[in-house]
Structure formats: structure tokens, C-alpha cells
């Protein structure tokens, strides 16, 4: 798959303009977004943040802030995709899958998306709604393990 992040297009700003001032040593959060799709994806991501699923809300309550020692972003745009949760360092994506993710076409789409994200250097871990809602402690332990493979589960 072609990585369009290396294209000649200027990166959009958070306001949709041509660039944004960034403090020294920081990189803008939109830098992983596809410039051609950013405006549409940004609106959709904003709507998703306003209307989190119950599972996403439960998980967010456990990982927000720096609860796990790193910063997670909700509904973060990477390329043509909106991830449920992303940690830019160490490049971890968390997806929370509802029932429709078991439909054959969605399974194929998810595999394509996951392969593309892996090609961009992101590790992707997936949880079902049931895993998050019924066993949040185990879910959080798996995230901790993904962040630091040397950490043992409690």
C-alpha cells in the first residue's frame, strides 16, 4: 500500500488550514493523517468522540490522562483510518470491536486496516465489547503488557 504521508501535500492544521505553529521539540498530532481526507475524517472523529460506545467509555475511564504512564488519544486519525485509541509513543493502537466486526466484509476490512497500521509501525490490539465490559481488569493488563512486554499480569 502506498504511504501518502510522504506526498507533496501540505499537512492540514487542526483548523483545516495550511500548517500550524508547533512548539519546539513537539510534532503536531495531525501528522499521521492523510492530508486529502483530513477534513472529513476530523468531523467524523469529533462526532465519534462525542458519542462513545459504552465499551469505549469504560475503557477510556481506565486509560485517560496518563493512567498507564503514556498518553492515549481517542478517535485519532492515522492515514485514512480513525482509530478508537492511539498512543503515539510507543505507537500502540487499541480497537474495541462491536458485533458487526464479525461480519465477513468487516473482518476483511479490519485485516486490511490492521496490516496498513502495522506497516506504519503501529502495534494493534483488539478487544471485543464483551471483554471490555465484563473483564476490564484483564483488558487493562493486556494493554499494559502491550506497552511494556516485560511487565507481568497481575
N, C-alpha and C positions, 0 to 999 in steps of 0.2 A: 504494500500500500504506500502511496506517495505521502510524504510528510510535508504538508503545505505550510508548516510553520517557518520553513526556510525560504518562503516566497518573497517576492519583492514588495508585497503589500505592506503598508504601514500598520502597526498594531493599533487597534482601537483603544480609546480611553474608556474609563468607567462611564463617562457621559456619552460615549459614542463618537467622540471627535478624533482628531489625528494626533495621538500621543498624549502623554501626561507627565507632569513633573514627578519624579520619584526621588526620595531621599537617598543620599549616597549610601551605597552598600546594599540597597534593597532592590528587588525586582518587582515590577507590577504584577498583581495577581492574575490579570487577564492574559499574561504572556503565553499561556498554554492554549488559548482559544484560537479557533480558525477565524481569521480576520473577515472572511467573506460571510460567515454565518453568525458572527458575534452578536449583532443587534437582536436578531430573532431568538437566539439561544438565551441571551441575557434576560429577555422578557419572560420566557418560559421558565427559566431557573428562578427568577424572582417570584413568579406565581407558585412554583413548587415549594419554595421556602415558606411562603405564607400558608400553604395548605399541606403540611407534612402529614404523612400517614401516621397512624397510631404507633406502628413499629419504628418508624423513623424518629418520632418524638421520644419514644422510650430510649432508643439508642443515643440520640443527641443529648439527652439528660445525663448520660454516663460519660460522654467523651468531649463535651463542650468545654470551652476555656482551655486550660492546659491540664485537664483532669488526668490525662495519661502521659503528661510531660511533653506533649507536642500539640501543635495547633491543627485542628481539623476545620475544614470549610464545608458548608452544606451546599448541595446543588452547584458544584463547581464545574465550570466548563473546561474541558480538555479536548482540543480539536473540534470535531463535530458532535461531541457527546457531553451530556450533563451527568456527572457522577453524583451519587447520593451523598457521599462524604469523601473528601480527599485531604490527605496530609502531604503537602508538597515536599517536606523533608521528613522522612525518608522515602518519599514517592510511594505512598500507600493509598489505594482506593478501596472503599468499603461500599458494597452494594447490598441493599436489602430488597429481596425479591418477594413480590406478591404472587398469588396463584397463577396469574397469566404467564409468568415466566416458565411454566411447564408446558405451554403450548408449543408445538413443533417449530413454528416460524420464529417465535420469541427465543427459543433455545438456540436456534441458528444465529439470530441477530446478536444475542448475548455473547456467543462464542466469537463472532467477528469483532465485536466491540472489545472484548477482553483481550483478544490477540493484538488488536491495534494498540490498546493501552500498554500491554506488556512490551510491545515494540518501542514505545515511547519511554520505557524504563520504569513503568509503574507496576507494582505488585497489586493484584486484585484479589480481594477475599469477598466471598458472598455468604450471606445469611438469609434464611427464609424468614418470613414474618413470624412464624411459629417459634423459631429458635430465639428470636429477639424477645418476643412477648412471654414465652414460657420459661426461658433459661437465660436471662440477661447476664448473670454472673459468668456463665460459661462463654457466652458471646464476648464479653469484655476480656476474659482471659485469653481467648483466641486472638483478639486484636492486640493485646499486649505481647503475645508470642510472635505475631507478625511484625510488630515494631522492634522487638528485641528477641530473636530466636533463642538466645541463651537463657531467657527468663523462663522459669518453670511455672506450670499451672498450679494454682492454689487448691 
